[in-house]
Amino acid sequence: MKNHLKRLAAPRNWRIDRKSQKYIVRPKPGPHPLSLSLPLGIIIRDSFKIAETMREVKILLKNKTVLVDGKKREEYRLPVGLFDVISLPEIKENYRIVLDTKGNVSVKKIEPEEASIKPCKIVGKKTLKQKIQLNLHDGKNILVDKEFKCKIGDSVLITLPENKIKSLLELKKDAIVYLIKGKHGGDVGTLKEIKNQLATYQKEEKEIETSKDYLFVIGEKKSVIKMD
C-alpha cells in the first residue's frame, strides 16, 4: 500500500488544504476508518504546528515522547481515531480526537484529568471459556467476567493506559449519545427511542431520526467527557 494519497481524494471531513500540495500522508491500516481518524504526523505538523515538515515530525517522534492512549508512539502514519487521547508530557498538554459540529475530524485540547479516561463502543463480543472478550471500536480487546452484562452498541469507560473498565454506558432511553456518521455527525443529544435500526434522539428542543449504528453512548445523564 502506498504511503500517500491525493489530497483531493482524502475524506471530505479531513480539515486540510487540498490545493497546497498534491499528496498527503496515508494512515497505516488500523482499527479506525479513514473518515474517523488522522495520521499522527499530520496532527503534529498541521494541528499542533510543532514541526514544519514530515521529516521534522519523524525526528520529533524518535526523540520526544508522544503518547497515544498513554503509550509512546513513533510511527508518523499511525491512525489516531475517534476519542483517542494524544499527550505531550514535556509541555503538559493533552488532546482528544473528536468530530466537530459539521462532522469534521478535529483535535480538541482537554484537561489533564480527562486524559486518563476514554469511552469505547462495544462492536463485538466473544465467549472464551469463563470469560467474555469485548471488541471495542478502537481495536482494543478486553476480557470481562460472564456476569458483566452488556450488549453490542453499549459503551465502556476505560482508564488509560491500563485499559481497565471504569463503568458501563448502556445504549438505552435517556442515554447521552454522540453521532459518529451521517449528516448529523458530531451531534450530541439524548436518546429517546430505538425501533429496529431507527433511533430518535433529542437535541435541544428538536427530535431527530438517525440510524442506530451511528450512535455512540458517551454518558447516562451527562457526558463522561467534555464535548464543548
C-alpha positions in Angstrom: 0.0 0.0 0.0 1.2 3.5 -0.9 2.4 5.8 1.9 0.5 8.8 0.5 -2.9 9.6 -1.0 -4.0 12.5 -3.1 -5.3 15.4 -1.1 -8.4 15.7 -3.4 -9.2 12.0 -2.6 -8.8 12.3 1.1 -12.0 12.0 3.2 -14.2 15.2 2.9 -14.2 15.5 6.7 -10.5 16.0 6.9 -9.8 19.7 7.6 -6.9 20.1 5.2 -5.7 22.5 2.5 -6.5 20.4 -0.7 -4.6 22.7 -3.1 -1.3 23.4 -1.5 0.3 20.1 -2.4 -0.8 17.1 -4.4 -0.3 14.4 -1.8 -0.8 13.8 1.9 0.2 11.1 4.3 -1.9 8.0 4.2 -2.6 6.4 7.6 -1.4 2.8 8.1 -4.2 0.1 8.2 -5.7 0.0 11.6 -9.0 -0.2 13.6 -10.1 3.3 12.7 -11.7 4.1 9.3 -10.2 6.9 7.3 -13.2 9.1 7.9 -12.8 8.9 11.7 -9.0 9.2 12.1 -5.9 11.3 11.1 -2.3 10.2 10.7 -0.2 11.1 13.8 2.2 13.0 11.6 -0.5 15.3 10.2 -1.7 16.1 13.7 1.7 17.0 14.9 2.6 19.1 11.8 -0.7 20.7 10.9 -2.7 20.8 14.2 0.0 21.2 16.8 2.3 23.1 14.5 5.4 21.9 16.4 7.1 20.8 13.2 7.2 22.3 9.8 7.9 19.2 7.6 7.2 15.5 7.9 11.0 15.0 8.2 10.9 17.1 11.4 7.9 15.1 12.6 9.8 11.8 12.3 12.8 13.2 14.2 10.5 14.6 16.9 8.7 11.2 17.3 12.1 9.5 17.7 13.5 11.9 20.2 10.5 13.3 22.1 7.7 11.5 24.0 4.4 11.5 22.2 1.7 9.3 23.8 -1.4 7.9 22.2 -3.8 6.4 24.8 -0.9 6.5 27.3 1.6 4.6 25.1 4.6 6.0 23.4 4.3 6.1 19.6 6.9 6.7 17.0 5.0 5.9 13.7 4.1 9.0 11.9 1.5 7.1 9.8 -0.3 5.8 12.9 -4.1 6.3 12.5 -5.3 8.3 15.6 -9.0 7.9 15.7 -12.2 8.9 17.5 -11.8 9.6 21.2 -8.1 8.6 21.1 -6.0 10.7 23.5 -2.7 12.3 22.4 -0.4 13.5 25.2 2.7 15.7 25.1 4.2 15.2 28.5 7.1 17.7 28.0 4.7 20.6 27.6 2.0 19.1 29.7 -0.8 19.2 27.1 -3.4 16.7 26.1 -5.8 16.4 23.2 -8.7 14.2 22.1 -9.8 13.3 18.6 -13.5 14.3 18.1 -15.9 15.3 15.4 -16.9 19.0 15.2 -20.5 20.1 14.7 -20.0 19.8 10.9 -18.8 16.2 11.2 -15.1 17.0 10.5 -12.3 15.2 12.3 -11.0 17.6 14.8 -8.3 17.8 17.6 -9.6 19.1 20.9 -7.5 20.2 23.8 -8.5 18.6 27.1 -7.7 18.9 30.8 -5.1 16.5 32.4 -7.7 14.6 34.5 -9.6 13.8 31.3 -6.6 12.4 29.5 -6.8 9.2 31.7 -10.2 8.1 30.5 -11.8 7.2 27.2 -15.2 6.0 26.1 -15.2 3.0 23.8 -18.1 1.5 21.9 -18.6 -2.3 22.1 -18.7 -3.5 18.5 -18.4 -7.3 19.2 -18.5 -10.0 21.9 -17.0 -13.4 22.0 -17.2 -16.1 24.7 -13.9 -17.6 25.8 -14.4 -20.4 28.4 -15.1 -18.5 31.6 -14.6 -15.0 30.2 -16.2 -12.8 27.6 -14.0 -10.8 25.2 -15.3 -7.4 24.3 -14.2 -6.0 21.0 -14.0 -2.2 21.1 -14.3 0.4 18.3 -10.6 1.3 18.6 -9.3 -2.2 18.1 -8.8 -3.0 21.8 -10.0 -6.3 23.3 -10.9 -6.5 26.9 -11.7 -9.7 28.9 -14.6 -9.5 31.4 -16.4 -12.0 33.6 -19.5 -13.6 32.2 -21.5 -11.8 34.9 -20.7 -8.5 33.2 -24.0 -7.7 31.5 -23.5 -5.7 28.3 -24.6 -5.7 24.7 -23.2 -4.7 21.3 -23.8 -1.0 21.0 -23.2 -0.2 24.6 -20.0 1.7 25.6 -17.5 1.2 28.4 -15.5 4.0 30.0 -11.9 2.7 30.3 -8.8 4.1 32.1 -5.6 4.8 30.2 -3.1 3.3 29.8 -4.3 0.3 31.8 -7.4 -0.3 29.7 -9.4 -1.2 32.7 -13.2 -0.8 32.6 -14.4 2.0 34.9 -18.1 1.9 34.1 -20.7 0.6 31.6 -22.6 3.1 29.5 -25.8 1.4 28.2 -27.5 2.2 24.9 -30.9 2.9 26.3 -33.5 5.6 26.7 -32.2 8.9 28.1 -28.5 8.0 27.4 -26.3 10.8 26.1 -25.4 9.8 22.6 -22.8 11.1 20.1 -23.4 10.9 16.3 -20.3 9.5 14.5 -21.7 9.3 11.0 -24.4 10.7 8.7 -25.4 14.3 8.1 -25.7 14.8 11.9 -22.2 13.6 12.6 -20.8 15.5 15.6 -24.2 16.0 17.2 -24.7 15.3 20.9 -28.2 14.5 22.2 -30.4 12.5 24.5 -31.7 9.1 23.2 -35.5 9.0 23.2 -36.3 5.7 21.3 -34.9 2.9 19.2 -37.2 0.9 16.8 -35.3 -1.8 14.9 -32.4 0.1 13.2 -34.0 3.5 13.5 -33.2 5.7 16.5 -34.6 9.1 17.7 -32.6 11.5 19.8 -33.3 14.9 21.1 -31.0 17.9 20.6 -32.2 21.0 22.4 -36.0 21.1 21.5 -35.7 19.1 18.3 -36.1 15.4 17.8 -34.0 13.9 15.1 -34.1 10.4 13.5 -30.9 8.6 12.6 -29.5 5.1 12.2 -28.9 3.1 15.4 -25.5 2.2 14.1 -24.5 5.9 14.2 -25.0 6.2 17.9 -22.1 6.2 20.4 -23.0 6.3 24.0 -20.9 8.9 26.0 -22.9 9.1 29.2 -26.0 8.4 31.2 -27.4 11.8 32.4 -24.4 13.8 31.2 -21.3 13.1 29.0 -18.3 11.5 30.7 -16.1 13.7 28.6 -16.3 17.4 27.8 -17.7 18.0 24.4 -18.0 21.8 24.1 
